[in-house]
Amino acid sequence: MIFSGLCFCEFTWSREWNCLFLPEIPVISFLPNILSNPVEYLKGVGPQRADLLKKELNIHTFRDLLNHFPYRYVDKTKINLIREINPETDFIQVKGRLTDLNIIGDNRSRRLTATLRDGSGQLGLTWFQGISWIQKNIVPGKEYLLFGKLSYFLGQPQITHPEIENIQPDEPGARNFLEPVYPVTEKLKARGITGRNFGKFTATLFSLISENDLPEIFPGRIMEREKLISRFLAYRDIHFPDSLISRDRALYRLKFEELLIGQLKYGMIRTNRHLHSKGYVFGKVGELFNTFYSKHLPFQLTGAQKRVLKEIRKDTGTGHQMNRLLQGDVGSGKTMVALMSMLLAADNGYQSCLMAPTEILAKQHLDSIRDLLGDLPVGVELLTGSTKAAVRKKILSRAAEGDLKILVGTHALIETAVQFKKLGLAIIDEQHRFGVEQRAKLREKADIAPHILVMTATPIPRTLAMTAYGDLDTSIIDEMPPGRQPIITTHRLEDSRPQVMKFIRHQIEQGRQAYIIFPLIEESEKLFYENLMKGYENVKAWFPEPKFFVSMVHGKMPAEQKEVNMQRFVSGDTQIMVSTTVIEVGVNVPNASVMVIESAEKFGLSQLHQLRGRVGRGSEKSYCILLTGNKVSAEARERLGVLCATNDGFKIAEKDLELRGPGDIEGTRQSGAVQLKLANILTDKLLLEKTKIIAEKIIAADKASPDNEFRHFLDQLISRKKGVPWSRIA
């Protein structure tokens, strides 16, 4: 007999599963595979709970429930002594005699208290609900097994609403299992479905299924070499392990499967694209490319830029569509590679477009491209949401007629009205800010899908790239153009503000300019605006007119005013730009040598690195000052220390991933990426590398060979993934 809170009912103990089963569970199987059954047909769930599970956790079927894994386990393999309780104790299982049952308070605030004694000490117990049940079924002085979460009241340990189980005098008491606890939402908790209730649902499910419902998918050689347990055993032991060893074996097996299938998915997409996707052929390097290379390059290309251009030339000359990710740190010269790729397209009679996430960045690309092209006869225009109707009409006409060779723009490029005569290359900058559907609309603007080059200035750790961008061929620009000096980064506290302002003044007197960046305060737009305006007025107090002039830019500002203020800074009419992170990308002012980031502890590492990249774009030595309050947390201090120690964006990205964890990488994960349920790209790096190698061997194996051990495996895998477009680009 066991009860918890208001629940008081009979359960059946299963030695086979080491868990509690509800009695009289009927076998339900309305579909060919029982795991395809709707979750409402599982005993204990029903229609109302099923609706909640679907909305809150996307659990629609028995299989979805099976793949909702515990995130921790409550260890019920040990009975603790009360004297062993310490401030770090979380859940505890103890055995002792219940005494001192007392009702305290009136009907409105009534509670039941009791004391458990085990010979080593005593523990307080409290119930606010189900009091009448407890009074009827608890016998004072009798011995019970008790489990619950420890808390403190007036400095003394206690458990509120503990689980209590009757035990016989000669029973050892402890149950030999780890109880699973599952992730749930607040809405589910409010409706009475807790993380531990899921254990009952899953136990019910396991009483209905067998190994036939979870057949093995791996060839015997992989099972033997990797020492993998069967799929059925892995699923059983991930939910109901009888020890940490069995839990770890199950976890390894399921992580291996998760990562290998992900790497196979991406590998097959790449292979199918290389073999079957049609693409325009850029067969020659013509006059535009050669003239630009010999007469218009402002500096010699780095070895990395030359390598990437060769990769792009090779891709675009095969007759298959290119789908390439270009990674490059801030200021590494990605725009130059993009422009030369578009000149390659123009030399072969094709048009190009470059899509950026903001008008500021799109305008910056336009200005950079026009400056670099000089008098070369290449038509370049800008199309954004704010483009005037008359200008828009002319641009659309030129694009449709083929006269316009390069069109730069924002989301406006994917509007239905935008049509190209012969779009051969689509370049997407800061690609993680665009969804799969938006990118797909660009591909649809040509009879044959144009070559795709997606760029990001956010360096991506290799492990993240393998899971979030594994379907793309990857190029990396890991060198800086000549003449660039490393940015000197320092952390200063609020007490040092006068010295910081004095340093900015000195730089301005040397003819330089400075940025001062304030963080967004998302909780309150009013608070954010007040904070920004206060900061702006303080800066103006430090740098009064007419000797100094200060511009301000923020996201809520009208586009025209924003453009005017930005241009005043670009032209040098103002020496200081007070801004939010709206200038994180797309602003290129080589004369700016100082970046001050206010409340730097509120920014993530990658964002700080992006902001820092707005300076150091000229030949002069540049500085980034991270300004914080006098009290900074250890975590923030570590984050700022990393930025001060290195300018290497890839090292910073690795550290950022390590500090924030993989659950926080949505800013750089593209839609459609492999979503890992169990594997962790930080702690499972070696396993990820191993599965990638195995996946490459499987894909490269001769499928027609009768002794190919992977042929059946691949056939099974593809049949299990019906409806998933593995042959398409995600």
N, C-alpha and C positions, 0 to 999 in steps of 0.2 A: 504494500500500500504506500502511495507517495502522493504528496500534494504540494502545490506552490501557489501562494496567494489565495485566490478564489477557487482555484482548480483543485478538486479532490475526487479522484476516480481511480478505477482499477487499471493497471497496465500489465502487460506480459513482458517478462525479461527474456531476451534472446541471447543465449551464450554464443551463438554463431556470429551475431552481428555486434555483440557487446553494446547493446543499446535497448531503449524502451520501445515496445511496439504497442500500438493501439489494437484492441481485440477485434475479431470478426471483420477482417478487411476483405472485401470481395475482390475477385479478379475481374478487371475491366479491360477489355481490348476490342474497341469498335473498329480500329483501323488495322491494316496489315502489320504495321510496326507499332507496338504499344507505346513507344516513346513519342509517336506523333499524336497521341490522344490529347485533346484539349485539357488544360490543367484543372478546369472546373469539375472534371469527372474523377478526380482523385479524392478519396475519402478524407474529410477534414477540411477541404478547400471550399467547394461549392461556388455558385455563380457570383455572389457578392465579393467574396475574397478573391476570386479569379480576376474580376474586373480591376481590383486594386493592384494585384500582382502584374497585370498587363500594363496598366498605366504607370506604375511606379518603378518596376524593375524589368519591364519588357519580357516577362515570363508568360508565354502563351501555351506551351505544351509541356508534356512530361520531360522531354529532352531539355527544354530551357531550364526547368527546375533542377535537373541533374547537373547542368552546367552552371548553376548558381552555387559557387563554392564557399566554404567557411573561410573567414578571414583570421580566426583564432580558435583556440580550443580551451575548454575548461578542464583542467587536470583533476579527474576524480579517481586517480589511481593511488592516492595517498591520503591518509588521515593525519591531520596536523594536531599538535598539542596546543592548547590555548596559550601557554606560556611562550610559544614560538612566534606569536603575532608581533609584527613590528610595523613601523610607518610605511614600509614598502609593500606590505601584504595587500593583495587585491582580493581575489576570491579565496575562500578557505573551506575545507571540509573537516568537520570535527565530530567526535562521538562522545556523548556524555548524558548525564541525567538532567531532565528538565524540572526546574523548581520555581517557586515564587511567581505563579501566574496571577497577575493583577489587572483589573480594569481601571483605567485612569481617565478622568474627564467625563463630560456629559454626552448626550446623544450626538451633539453637533461636532464635538472634537474628541470622540472616544477613541482610545487605543488600548491594545492589550500588550502587556510587557511580561517577560519571563527571563529566567537565568538558566544558562547551561553550564554545568560543572563537570570537568573531566579529571579532577585530581591534581591537575597542574595549574588550574586557574579557573576563572569564570568569565562568561561572555554574555552580554546583554542581548535580548531579542525583542523586536517590536513588530506589531501588526496594526495597521490602520483599517484594513479591509478583511472580510472573511472571518471576523472574530467569532461568530457563532459556530461556524464549522470547526474552528480550532478548539473551542471550549468543549464541543461534543466528542472530539476524537483524540485529544491529548490527555494522557493520564499523568498527573504530576508525580515525580519520583521515578518514572520509567525511563529507560535508556533509549535514545534515538540517535540516528545518523543525520547530521544537519549540514547543509551546504548553502552558501550565499556570498554576496559581495560585502566586504567589510567597510564600515564607516565609523565615525567617531561622534560621540555626543557627550559634551562636557568633559572631553579629554579621555573618555572611556570607550573601548572598542565595542561595537554592536553590529548586528545584522538585522536589516529590515526586510520583512517578508521572506524568511529563509525557506528553502525546500527542506522538508522533514520526512524521514523514512523510518518506519518501524523496523527494528532488527531483533532477532532472537538473541538470547544471552550468549549462545555459543558461536554466533556468526562473527566473522572478522569485521564485517561492516563495509569496508571499501569496495566499490565496484571497479573492476579492472578495465576502464575505458577513458578515452578523452572525448568529452562532449563538445560537438561542433557548435560554434556561434557564427551566424551568418550576417552579412551586411544588409541593413534595411533602411528605409527612409523614415523621416519623422511622421509622415502621414500614415504609414503602415503601423508604426508604434501606437499612434493615437487611436487606431482602429483595432488594437489588441493583437497585432501580428508582430512579435518581437523576433530578434535574431535567433533566439533559441527555439521558437516555435517551428522554424524551418526544419529543425532536426526531426520533428515528428512527421512533417510532410515527406521528407526525404526517406525516412525509415519506412513509411507506408509504401512509397514508390519501390524501394528495394525488395519489399515482400512480393512485388508483382513481376519483377523482371529476372532474367537469367543471363548467362553468358551469350546465349543466342541473340539477345537484344543489343549486345555491345560486342560484336564480332571483332576479332583482331584484324588490323589493317597492315601491320608491318610484316615484311618478309622475315623468315626465321633467322636469316643471317644477321639482320639488324638487331633482332631481339636478343640473340646470343651474344653478339659483340658488345652491345651497350648494356647488357644485363638488365633488360627491361622486364617488369612484371606485366601480366596481361592487362588489356584495357578494362575488363570487368573488375578485376581485383584492384586496379588503380582507382577506378571510380568509387568502389566500395570503401577503400581505405583512405581516400581523401575526405570522405564524408564521415566515416566511422572507424578511425584507426584505433587499434587496441594498444598502440605504443607509439612513441615518437619515431621509432625506426620504421614501422610500417607506414606512418604518415609521410616520412621523407622519401621512401621508395615510390609511393604513389605520386608524390609531388614531382619527383624527377621524371617519371614516365610521362606524366601529363604535360609538363613543361617541354620535354623533348618533342612530343607530338605537336604541341602548339607552335613551337618555333620552326620545326621542320616543314609543317604544312604551310606556314607563312612564307618561308623561303622558297618552297616549291611553287607556290602561287606566283610570286614575283618572277622567279626564274622562267616559268612557263609563259608568262606575259611577255617578258623580254624576248624569249626564243621565238614565240609566234609572231611578234612584231617584226623581228629581224628577218624571218623567213617569208611572211605572207603580206605584211602591210605595204601598200603601194605608197610611193613618195615621189615628189618631183625630183628630177636629176639636175643638180647644179654641176654641169660638166666642165666648166671652164673658169679660170680666173682671168677676168677681163680688164678693160681699160679703167673703169671706175676704181676697182680694187687696187690695181697697180699704181695708178696716179696718186691715189690717197696714200698708199704705202710709201711711195718715193718722195712725195712733195708736201704732204699735209700732216704727217705724224708729228706731234709736238715733242715726243720723246721716243727713244728706241723701245720697242716692245720687250717685255721681260720674257725669260725662258718659259715661264708658266703660261703667259698669254699666247706665245707661239705654239705651245703644246696643245692648248685648248682649241685654237683655230684649226690646227691640223686634224684634231678629232672631229670638229664640226664639218670640215671639208670632206673628210672620209665618209661621215654619216650621210651627208647630202649628195654624195656622188654614187650611192649604191642603188638607187631606185626604190629604196624602202624608206618609210617615214622615220625621221629622227625624233626622238623624245628624250631630251637630255637636260639634266639638272646642272646648272653652273653655280658652284659655290665660290665665293670670294670674300675676303675680309673687307671691311670698310676701306675705301680708297685703293683697292687693289687693281682697278682698271677693267671692271666688268662691262661698263658702258662702251669702252673702246672695242672690246671683243664683239659686243652686240652690234655696233655700227659696222664693223668690217664684215660681219656675217650678213648684214642687210645689203651691203655693197656687193657681196658675192651673189646674193639673190638677184639684185638689179642687173648685174652683168649677164645673168642667164635669162633675163626677160620676166622676172617675177617681182611682185610687190611684197612689202613687209609691213607688219604693224608691231608696235611696242606698247603694251598695256601696263600701266602703273596704278597703284591703289589710291593715290591722292592727286588732286590737281597740282599741288605744289611740286610733287615729284615728276609728274608728267611734263609740266612747264620746264622744269630743270633739265629733263632729258632733251626736250626740244631745243632749248638754248645751247646745250652742250653739243648736240649733233650739228646744229647750224654753224656754230663757231668752228667745229672741227672740219666740216665739209668746205667751208669757205666758198669759192666760186665754182665748185664742182656742180655740174648740171643734174642735180638730184632733187626732185620735188619732195619737200617735207612739210607736213602740216600738223596742227594740234586739234584734237576733238575731245571736248569735255562736256559735262552737263551745263556749263555756263557759256558755251560757245553761242554767239548770236545767230539767230535764225538765217540771216542772209549769208553769213560766212559758212554756216553749217551746210547750207544748200550747195554752195560751190565746192566744198570739200567732198561731200557725198558724190557729186557729179564727177569730180576728178578721180576719185577712188574707183567708181564704177566703170569709167572709161579707160582706166589703166595709166593715166597720165601721172598720177600721184604714186611715187615709188615707196615712200615711207610715211606711215600715219601713226603718230604718237597720240595716246589718249588714256582715258580712265575707263570705267565700266561702260562709258558711252560707246566704246568700240564694239560691244557685243549686241547692241540694239539691232533689231531686225532691219531698220532702214539703212544700216551700213553694209554695203555690198562692194566686193572687190572684183575686178576683172580677172586677176590671176594672182591670188594670194599664195605665196610660196613659203613664207616664214612668219611665224607668230612668236614673239618674244614676250614673256610675262615676267615683270620685275616684282620682287618681294612676293613670290608666288604663294607663300603660305597664307596670304590675305585673300586669296581667291579660292572659291570652292570648285569642285570637280565640274559641276554643271556650267559654271561660267567659262571654264577653260574649254569645255566641250562645244560651247556655242561658237568659239573662235574657229575650231576645227571644221565646223559646219559651213563656214563661209567660202569653201572651195569645193570643187567636184572631187578632187583628191585631197585628203587631209594635209594641210600644210605641215612643214617641219615645225616642231615645237622646241623652243629653248626657254626653260624656266630658270630664273636667276634669284638668288637670295644673298643678301649681305649678312645674314645671320649664320655664321659657321655652324655646321651640324656635326655633332660627334658621330663617329663611324657606326656605333651601335644603334643610334637613333636613325641614321640614314638607312641602315639595313632593314629597319622595321617600318619606317614611315615613308621612305622613298625608294624602296627596293625594286619597284617596277621601272625606275628611270636609270638610264646610263648616266654616270656621274663624272663631271669634270671639276677640278679644283684649281683655282688660282691662288697659289701659296707664296707668291713673291710680291713685294711692293715695287711700284715704279721708281726709277732712279731719282735721287734728290730728296726723297721723303725722309724726314728725321723722326725718330721715335718720340712719341708724346710723353712728356714728364707728368706723371700723375701723383698727386699728394692728397692726403686726408687731413682736413683742418676742422677743429671744433669751433663752436659759436664764439668762444672767447677770442679767437684769432681773426674775427671779421674785420677789424680795422686794418690789420696787416694785409688781408686779402684785398681789400678795396684799394689800399695804397699800391699793391702790386699791379692791379688792373690799371690804375691811373698811370703808372710808370710805362706799361705796355702801350697805352693809348698815346702817351707823349712820344713814344718811339714810332708812332704812325700805324699801330696795330688796332684791331677791333676785338670785342669780347662778347660772348654769349653768357647770359645768366638764366638758368632754367629752373622753373618751379614745377613741383609735382602736381598732377591732377588729384583732386579730392573727390572721388566718385560718390561718396556717401551723401554729399550735399553740393548741388551746383552753386547755390548761394554762397556757401562757405568757401568753395573753391575760388569763386570770382573775387570775394572779399580778400582772400589770402593773396591772390595774384595782384590785385590792385594795391594792396598794402605794400607788397614787395616792390612793385613798380615805383610807388611814391618814395620808398626808402632808397632805391637805387638813384632816383633823380635827386634826392637830398645829398647823397654822397657825390654825385656828379652833376652839379647845377649848370643850367644854361647861363650865358651863351657859350661858355667854354666847351661844354659837352652836350651832345644830343643823344637821346635814348628812344629807340623804337620798341613797340610791344606787338606781339602776335600771339593769338590763341585760337582754339578751334571754334569758338562761338562767334568770332568776329566775322562780319560780312566779307565775302570773298574779295571784293574790290578794295576794301580798306586793308585787308590782310596783304594783298598784292602790293599796294602802295608802300606799306610799312616795310615789307620784305625788300622791295627794290631800293628803298632809301638806305637800307643796311648794305645791300649788295654793292651799291654805287659808292658807298663810303660817306654819304651825307649824315648818317648817324654812326656813332662809334660803339654803341652798346645795344644789343638785342635782348630784351626781356621776353621770355617765351615759355610756353609749355612744351611738351614733347612733340608738338606739331612739327618741329624742325628735326625730329629724330632721323628722318631720311629726306634726301632731296635738296638740301641747301648746300651750295658749294661757294664758299667765300674764302679764297686762298689767303686773304689778308687777315682773317680772324685767327688769333693766336692763343686766346684764353677761353676756356669753357669752365664756368662755375656752375655746379649743380647743387642747388639748395635742397636741404632735407634728403641728401643722397641715400640715406638708409631706407627710404621708402621705395627705391627703385630696385629692380632685379638686375643681376649681373649683365645679362645680354643687352638690356636696355641702356644701362650705363655705358657699355662699350659702344653701342650705336651712337649715343649722344656724343661721346668723346670723339668719335670719328668725324664730327663737323669741323674740328680744328686739325691742324697738322696737314692741311691740304696744299700749303705753299712750301717755299724753301726755308722759311724761318722756323726757329725752334718754337714749339707750342707746348701749352700747359693745360692740364685738366685738374681743377680743384674740387674735391668732394667735401662739401660743407655740411656738417651735421650738428645736432645739439650736443651739449656736453656729456649727456648720458646716452650711450650707444650699447645695444645688446651685443653679446658675444658673437651671435650669428651674423649680425650686420657688420661688426668689426672684421670678421673673417672674410665676408663678401667684399668689403671695400679693400681689404688687404690684398686680395687676389688681383683686383684691378690695378692697384698701385705697383704690383710686382711684375706685371707682364702686359704687353700690347698684342700678344698672340691671340687672335679671336678664337682659334680652335681649342687652345688650352683653357680659355675662359669659358667656352661652351661646355667643355667636359666638366669643369668645376661647377658650373651653373646647374648642369644636369644632376651632378652628385649632391649638391646642396638642396635643390628643390625637389628632386626625385622625379621619376617618370610620370607620376600622376599630374604633373604640372607642365607638361610639354605641349599642350594643345596649341600654343602660339606658333609652334613650328611643325605640327603634325598635319599633313594634308588629309582632307576628307577622303575616306575610302581606304585609309591605311589599316594595317593589321592592328586590331585592338586586342592587346594581350590581357588575358584574365588572370593567369598565374605567373607567367615568366616576368622577370624584371630585367630590363636592359642594362641596369647598373650591376646587379649582383650576379647575373647570368651571362656575362660577356663571353666566357669560354664556351658555354653551351650554345650560345648564338653563333659563334664562329664555327663550332663543330657542325651544327645543323646546316649552315650555309655550304660548307664543303661537301657534306653528304648530298644536299639538294642538287648541287652542280654535277656531281657524279651520276645521280639518278637521271637527270635531264639529258646528260651527254651520252648515256648508255644507249646501245643499239636496241631500240624497242622491238625490231623485227626478229632479233635473235631468240631462238626457242629457249635458250638457257638464261635469258635475262631475268634475274630474280625480281627486278623492279617493275616488269611489265604489268603484272597483275595488280601490284600495289598502285601504280598510276591509274590504271583503269578503274579500280575501286574508288580512288580518291576523286576522280573526275565525276564518276556516277553519283557519289555522295554529295557533290557540290552542284547539282543540277540547278540551273537558274543563275549561277554565279558566272559572270562573263570573264572567265580567266583568260580568254584569248584577246580581250580588249585591253586597252590602256585604262588603268583605274583613274 
